[in-house]
Amino acid sequence: MRRRPGQPGRRNDDEMTRMPKYTIGIVSQLLNLPPQVLRRYEEAGLLEPARQSGKNRLYSDYDISILEEIVELSNEGINANGIRYILQMRQEIYILRRQVTEARENQDGTPPSTDR
């Protein structure tokens, strides 16, 4: 069943993905990283988890996916500045692809092909 606009209490997939729900201890276990590494990534400006009452960090599923990318890039020897630049570029590419898809849909009224 699809969500109707204005229906309170229900959230779309993007909202659920970005909802902060995991503490630093849980994320540390999930990613097999010490909490200090997660704090260091935050200090380097690579991500910004939500804060619960201004203290405890809370990570969303989206944050965890970003952390997985950060770990992968870091393991390849890329420094924090390089990782930040790569993450920004990936986000810009995602936005541009979404805009192109919307423009194509608006142009001819048919959904775009999934071929790349």
Buried (B, 14 or more C-beta within 10 A) or exposed (E): EEEEEEEEEEEEEEEEBEEBEBBBEEBBEEBEBEBEBBEEBBEBEBBEBBEEEEEEBBBBBBBBEBBEBBBEBBEEEBEBEEBBEBBEEEEEEEEEEEEEEEEBEEEEEEEEEEEE
